[in-house]
Amino acid sequence: MKVVEKDNAVRGLLEEEYRRSRDVLKALSEKAVRYPKGSLNVRKKAYKGKEYAYHYLVAREQGRVVNRHIPRADLPDLRRQLEQRDKCRKEIKAYRKRIAYLEKLLRLPPRVGETSD
């Protein structure tokens, strides 16, 4: 963008936004790691004419799929954590797009070694 190349004030603002976005992305990534991994599923079993629902968390650990039973008392807290994790991932995706756009405007080389969700 020719304005960025000629106007130092605009370039300074864009560079500041780039640094701020990188800091926010780093903080969000660290926050997302603290949330539980996996997906919440329900298994229904019929026994003596009644139907029972069992909640469990499905996740990969060391290349294997692991099903972990979730007690009914822990269910609301786990659901809240999974919602927060998904919200965090959505924000991470938006900041990665913003950073890529700013790198293009500032003609910076793309960052190597970053993983995308």
C-alpha positions in Angstrom: 0.0 0.0 0.0 1.6 3.2 -1.2 0.2 5.3 1.8 2.0 3.0 4.2 5.3 3.4 2.4 5.1 7.2 2.2 3.4 8.2 5.4 5.4 7.4 8.6 2.5 8.2 10.9 0.3 5.6 9.2 3.1 3.1 9.1 3.7 3.7 12.9 0.1 3.1 13.7 0.0 -0.1 11.7 3.2 -1.4 13.3 1.8 -0.6 16.7 -1.5 -2.5 15.9 0.6 -5.4 14.6 2.6 -5.6 17.8 -0.6 -5.3 19.9 -2.3 -8.0 17.9 0.7 -10.3 18.3 0.6 -9.7 22.1 -3.1 -10.4 22.3 -2.7 -13.6 20.1 0.1 -14.8 22.5 -2.1 -14.2 25.6 -5.1 -15.9 24.0 -3.1 -18.9 23.0 -1.8 -19.2 26.5 -5.3 -18.9 27.9 -6.7 -21.5 25.4 -4.2 -24.1 26.6 -5.6 -24.0 30.1 -9.1 -25.2 29.0 -9.9 -28.9 28.7 -9.4 -30.6 25.3 -12.0 -32.7 23.6 -15.7 -32.8 22.9 -18.6 -33.5 25.2 -20.8 -36.4 24.2 -23.8 -38.2 25.6 -24.3 -42.0 25.7 -27.8 -43.3 26.4 -28.4 -46.7 27.9 -31.6 -48.5 28.5 -31.9 -50.6 31.7 -35.0 -52.2 33.1 -37.3 -49.9 31.2 -35.5 -46.7 32.1 -33.1 -44.7 30.0 -30.0 -43.3 31.5 -27.7 -40.6 30.0 -24.0 -40.7 30.6 -21.8 -37.7 29.7 -18.3 -38.2 28.6 -15.4 -36.2 27.2 -13.7 -37.5 24.1 -10.2 -36.3 23.4 -6.9 -37.5 21.9 -4.0 -38.2 24.1 -0.7 -39.4 22.6 -2.4 -40.4 19.4 -5.2 -42.4 21.1 -8.9 -41.5 21.5 -9.7 -41.4 25.2 -13.3 -41.3 26.7 -13.5 -39.8 30.1 -16.7 -40.0 32.2 -18.0 -36.7 33.5 -20.0 -36.7 36.7 -23.3 -34.9 36.6 -22.1 -32.4 39.3 -19.1 -31.3 37.1 -21.2 -31.0 33.9 -22.2 -27.3 34.1 -18.6 -26.2 34.9 -17.2 -28.3 32.0 -19.8 -26.9 29.6 -18.8 -23.4 30.6 -15.1 -24.1 30.1 -15.7 -25.7 26.7 -17.8 -22.6 25.6 -15.0 -20.3 26.8 -12.4 -22.4 24.9 -14.4 -22.2 21.7 -14.8 -18.5 22.1 -11.1 -18.2 22.6 -10.4 -20.2 19.5 -12.7 -18.0 17.5 -10.8 -14.9 18.7 -7.5 -16.5 17.9 -8.6 -17.2 14.4 -9.7 -13.5 13.9 -6.4 -12.2 15.3 -4.4 -14.5 13.0 -6.3 -13.1 10.0 -5.7 -9.6 11.2 -1.9 -10.2 11.7 -1.7 -11.8 8.2 -3.4 -8.7 6.7 -1.1 -6.3 8.6 2.0 -8.3 7.5 0.8 -7.8 3.9 0.2 -4.1 4.4 3.6 -3.6 6.1 5.3 -5.9 3.6 6.7 -8.1 6.4 7.6 -11.7 5.7 5.0 -14.1 7.0 5.8 -15.6 10.4 7.2 -19.1 10.1 6.4 -22.0 12.4 2.9 -20.8 13.5 0.1 -23.3 13.6 -3.4 -22.5 12.5 -6.6 -23.7 14.0 
